[in-house]
Amino acid sequence: MRGRLAGTFSWQTKVLLVILPFIAAFAALCIGRISVSPAQVVQSITEALRGIQPADQQTQRVVLTIRLPRVLLALLVGAGLSVSGCAFQGLFANPLATPDTLGVASGASFGAALGLLLGFNLIGVQLCAMAMGFAAVSLTYLAGAGKELRMGSVVLAGIMIGSLFTALVSLVKYTADTESQLPSITYWLMGSMASAGYPSLLMCAPAVLAGMLVLFLLRWRLNLLPLSDDEARSSGTNITALRAATVACATAITAACVSMCGQVGWVGLLIPHICRMKFGNNNLSLIPASISLGAVFMVVVDTVARSASAAEIPVSILTAIIGAPFFIMLMRRSGGWRL
């Protein structure tokens, strides 16, 4: 048991967790309906960095304009949703907690659907989604906070607020034009990296990166979250501030991810459990492992989604197809979940 709680990696594991996302990203740049060799990928990136005229303009466009933004988005979304799920599972001491526990994903989905209904451009849709995501969390706090803040009440409030915003999404779909607006709203809600671009990344990536950085720096304190208030205070930690910081970071990450690619399920539930079974319960190891493996998982899923058939498969369909059976297998092998 002590080994599982040590929270340290061997140097080989550290190197592997660092390089795996880069290997997956480089492979994703090569794979697609238009095959690009590793040498061509390196040449295209080198020519762009040096600012020289590309020898093959079509290949450079495929690599840098079409695939690279998608790969960067997949890395961000996978890492962000995984670390958010890991933080929420520790915060609520609930192995079934996900990035949408407080209703943020449902709120962001409503904001994006509303933006599409109103005819906003991509940036406007993202801003609307992020605003509604934070609004959903604020409503969850107001509904769940009484004289004394209890995590169980907050979780129940999150379920209710999430259901409310899910109903509002259905209302938006009901009022949308069936020829032009409804298909785009429905496809967006399924989750896709197809709209990835550098402007949207520049707007939302800072929120994801900042949230992950804060959670990474606080990872050794996150082990105190499941403790009672008295036990946490005895360690000299302001548990209220720690919980608020955890909720704020996980909310910002989830809202930004949903605003860029729609709802992507299972990542924030499955990846933290895989990491927990492999590396133990200590957030010193759990947080960085979730970031690395979540990024790799999402890159692999998106590569399959855009390469498996002529028509792109929404990533949420693939994550559910992969996640549900794998999660059941993990549950049967482990005989229960550990927190």
C-alpha positions in Angstrom: 0.0 0.0 0.0 2.9 2.3 0.8 4.2 1.9 -2.6 0.9 2.9 -4.2 0.8 6.1 -2.1 4.4 7.1 -2.6 3.6 9.4 -5.5 6.9 9.1 -7.2 7.9 7.8 -10.6 11.0 6.1 -11.8 13.0 8.1 -14.2 12.0 5.8 -17.0 8.3 6.5 -16.3 8.9 10.2 -16.1 10.6 10.2 -19.5 7.8 8.0 -21.0 5.0 10.3 -19.7 6.8 13.3 -21.2 7.5 11.9 -24.6 4.3 9.9 -25.2 2.2 13.0 -26.1 4.9 14.1 -28.6 5.1 10.7 -30.2 1.3 10.5 -30.5 1.1 14.0 -31.9 3.8 13.4 -34.5 2.2 10.1 -35.6 -1.2 11.9 -35.9 0.4 14.5 -38.3 1.4 11.6 -40.6 -1.9 9.7 -40.5 -5.0 10.6 -42.4 -6.8 10.2 -45.7 -3.8 11.9 -47.3 -0.7 10.1 -46.2 2.3 12.2 -45.2 5.7 10.6 -44.4 7.6 11.5 -41.2 10.3 13.2 -43.4 7.6 15.4 -45.1 6.2 16.4 -41.7 9.6 17.4 -40.4 10.4 19.3 -43.6 7.1 21.2 -43.5 7.6 22.2 -39.9 11.2 23.2 -40.5 10.4 25.3 -43.6 7.6 27.1 -41.7 9.9 27.8 -38.7 12.7 29.1 -41.0 10.2 31.2 -43.1 11.3 29.8 -46.4 9.1 28.9 -49.4 7.8 25.3 -49.0 8.9 22.8 -51.6 5.5 21.1 -51.4 2.7 23.6 -50.6 -0.1 21.0 -50.5 1.8 18.9 -47.9 2.6 21.9 -45.8 -1.1 23.0 -45.9 -2.2 19.6 -44.8 0.3 19.4 -42.0 0.3 22.9 -40.6 -3.2 24.3 -41.5 -5.4 21.3 -41.3 -3.8 18.7 -39.0 -1.6 20.6 -36.5 -4.5 22.7 -35.0 -6.5 19.5 -34.6 -3.7 17.7 -32.9 -3.0 20.7 -30.6 -6.7 20.9 -29.7 -6.9 17.1 -29.0 -3.8 17.3 -26.7 -5.4 20.2 -24.8 -8.9 18.6 -24.5 -7.6 15.2 -23.5 -5.2 16.6 -20.9 -7.7 19.2 -19.6 -10.7 16.9 -19.3 -8.6 14.2 -17.7 -7.1 16.4 -15.0 -10.5 18.0 -14.4 -12.1 14.6 -13.8 -9.2 13.7 -11.5 -9.6 16.9 -9.5 -13.4 16.5 -9.1 -13.1 12.8 -8.1 -10.7 13.9 -5.3 -12.8 16.9 -4.3 -16.1 15.0 -4.0 -14.4 11.7 -2.9 -16.6 10.1 -5.6 -15.1 7.8 -8.2 -18.0 8.6 -10.6 -17.4 12.4 -10.5 -16.7 13.8 -14.0 -15.9 17.3 -15.4 -19.7 17.8 -15.7 -20.4 17.1 -12.0 -21.2 20.7 -11.4 -23.1 21.2 -14.6 -20.4 23.1 -16.4 -20.4 21.0 -19.6 -24.2 21.2 -19.8 -24.1 25.0 -19.3 -21.3 25.4 -21.9 -23.3 23.2 -24.4 -26.3 25.4 -23.9 -24.2 28.5 -24.5 -22.8 27.1 -27.7 -26.2 26.0 -29.0 -27.6 29.4 -28.2 -24.7 31.1 -30.0 -25.3 28.9 -33.1 -29.0 29.7 -32.9 -28.3 33.4 -32.9 -25.9 33.1 -35.8 -22.7 34.0 -33.9 -19.3 33.3 -35.5 -17.0 30.6 -34.0 -15.4 33.0 -31.6 -18.8 34.3 -30.4 -20.0 30.7 -29.9 -16.9 30.0 -27.8 -17.4 33.1 -25.7 -21.1 32.3 -25.1 -20.2 28.7 -24.2 -17.6 29.7 -21.6 -19.9 32.3 -20.1 -22.7 29.8 -19.7 -20.4 27.2 -18.3 -19.4 29.6 -15.5 -23.0 30.6 -15.0 -24.0 27.0 -14.5 -21.3 26.5 -11.8 -22.4 29.7 -10.1 -26.0 28.5 -10.0 -24.8 25.1 -8.6 -23.0 26.9 -5.8 -26.0 29.1 -5.0 -28.3 26.1 -5.0 -26.1 23.8 -3.0 -24.6 26.2 -0.5 -26.7 26.6 2.7 -25.5 27.7 6.1 -22.8 25.1 5.8 -21.2 24.1 2.5 -21.4 20.3 2.1 -20.0 18.5 -0.9 -23.0 16.1 -1.1 -25.4 19.0 -1.4 -23.2 20.6 -4.1 -23.2 17.3 -6.1 -27.0 17.1 -6.0 -27.3 20.8 -7.0 -24.9 20.1 -9.9 -27.1 17.2 -11.1 -30.2 19.5 -11.0 -28.5 22.4 -12.7 -27.1 20.1 -15.3 -30.5 18.7 -16.0 -31.9 22.3 -16.3 -29.3 23.3 -18.9 -29.8 20.0 -20.8 -33.5 20.9 -21.0 -32.6 24.4 -22.3 -30.4 22.7 -25.0 -33.4 20.7 -26.1 -35.5 23.9 -26.2 -32.9 25.6 -28.4 -32.9 22.5 -30.7 -36.7 22.6 -30.8 -36.8 26.3 -31.9 -33.8 26.0 -34.4 -34.4 26.0 -38.1 -34.4 22.3 -39.2 -32.7 23.0 -42.5 -29.7 25.2 -41.5 -29.4 25.5 -37.7 -30.5 22.2 -36.2 -27.9 20.0 -38.1 -25.0 22.3 -37.0 -26.2 22.3 -33.4 -26.7 18.6 -33.3 -23.3 17.8 -34.9 -21.5 20.3 -32.6 -23.0 18.7 -29.5 -21.7 15.3 -30.6 -18.1 16.6 -30.2 -15.6 17.2 -33.0 -12.2 18.7 -33.5 -13.2 19.7 -37.1 -13.5 23.4 -36.2 -10.0 23.6 -34.7 -8.1 26.7 -35.8 -5.3 28.9 -34.5 -7.6 31.8 -33.5 -9.9 29.6 -31.4 -6.9 28.0 -29.8 -5.3 31.3 -29.0 -8.5 32.4 -27.2 -9.3 29.3 -25.1 -6.0 27.5 -24.8 -4.7 29.9 -22.1 -7.6 29.0 -19.8 -6.9 25.3 -20.2 -3.1 25.7 -19.7 -3.5 28.0 -16.7 -6.0 25.7 -15.0 -3.8 22.6 -15.6 -0.7 24.5 -14.3 -2.4 25.5 -11.1 -3.7 22.0 -10.4 -0.3 20.6 -11.2 1.4 23.0 -8.8 -1.2 22.2 -6.1 -1.2 18.4 -6.7 0.5 17.6 -3.4 -2.3 19.5 -1.5 -5.1 17.9 -3.5 -4.6 14.8 -1.3 -6.3 16.8 1.5 -9.5 17.3 -0.4 -11.3 14.1 0.7 -10.5 14.9 4.4 -12.9 16.5 6.8 -12.6 20.2 7.5 -11.0 19.7 10.9 -8.4 17.2 9.6 -7.5 19.4 6.7 -7.1 22.5 9.0 -4.9 20.5 11.4 -2.4 20.3 8.5 -2.3 24.1 8.3 -4.2 24.2 4.9 -7.0 26.6 4.2 -9.3 23.9 2.9 -12.0 26.4 1.8 -9.5 28.2 -0.5 -8.1 24.9 -1.8 -11.6 23.7 -2.7 -12.4 27.0 -4.4 -9.2 27.0 -6.4 -9.9 23.4 -7.5 -13.4 24.1 -8.6 -12.4 27.3 -10.4 -9.5 25.6 -12.3 -11.5 22.5 -13.2 -14.5 24.7 -14.3 -12.3 27.0 -16.5 -10.7 23.9 -18.1 -13.9 22.2 -18.8 -15.7 25.2 -20.1 -12.8 26.1 -22.4 -12.6 22.5 -23.8 -16.4 22.3 -24.4 -16.4 25.7 -26.1 -13.8 24.5 -28.5 -15.0 21.1 -29.5 -18.4 20.3 -27.9 -19.2 17.7 -25.4 -16.6 14.8 -25.2 -17.6 12.2 -22.6 -15.7 9.5 -20.8 -12.3 11.1 -21.0 -12.5 12.7 -17.5 -13.9 9.5 -16.0 -11.9 6.7 -17.7 -8.3 8.2 -17.8 -8.0 9.1 -14.1 -9.1 5.5 -13.2 -6.6 4.0 -15.5 -3.9 6.2 -13.9 -5.1 5.4 -10.4 -4.8 1.7 -11.0 -1.4 2.0 -12.4 0.2 4.7 -10.3 -1.8 4.8 -7.1 -4.0 7.4 -5.4 -1.4 10.1 -4.6 -2.1 13.2 -6.7 1.7 13.8 -6.9 1.7 11.1 -9.5 -1.9 11.0 -10.5 -2.2 14.5 -11.8 0.8 14.4 -14.2 -0.1 10.9 -15.4 -3.7 12.0 -16.1 -2.4 14.9 -18.1 0.0 12.8 -20.2 -2.3 9.8 -20.9 -5.4 11.9 -21.4 -3.6 13.9 -24.1 -2.4 10.7 -25.8 -5.9 9.1 -25.6 -7.6 12.1 -27.2 -5.1 12.3 -30.0 -5.5 8.7 -30.8 -9.3 8.9 -30.8 -9.4 12.0 -33.0 -7.0 10.4 -35.5 -9.3 7.4 -35.8 -12.3 9.7 -36.0 -11.0 11.6 -39.0 -9.2 8.6 -40.7 -11.5 5.6 -40.3 -14.0 6.6 -42.9 -14.7 9.2 -45.6 -17.3 10.9 -43.2 -15.7 12.1 -40.0 -17.0 10.2 -36.9 -17.9 12.5 -33.9 -15.3 11.8 -31.2 -17.9 11.5 -28.4 -19.3 8.4 -30.2 -15.8 6.8 -30.2 -15.0 7.7 -26.6 -18.3 6.1 -25.5 -17.7 3.0 -27.6 -14.2 2.6 -26.2 -14.8 3.9 -22.7 -17.9 2.0 -21.6 -16.6 -1.6 -22.3 -13.1 -0.7 -21.0 -14.5 0.9 -17.9 -16.5 -2.3 -17.2 -13.5 -4.4 -17.7 -11.4 -2.3 -15.3 -14.2 -2.5 -12.7 -14.4 -6.3 -13.0 -10.6 -6.7 -12.8 -10.1 -4.4 -9.8 -13.1 -5.6 -7.8 -14.0 -2.0 -6.9 -12.6 1.5 -7.1 -10.1 3.1 -4.8 -9.9 6.8 -3.8 
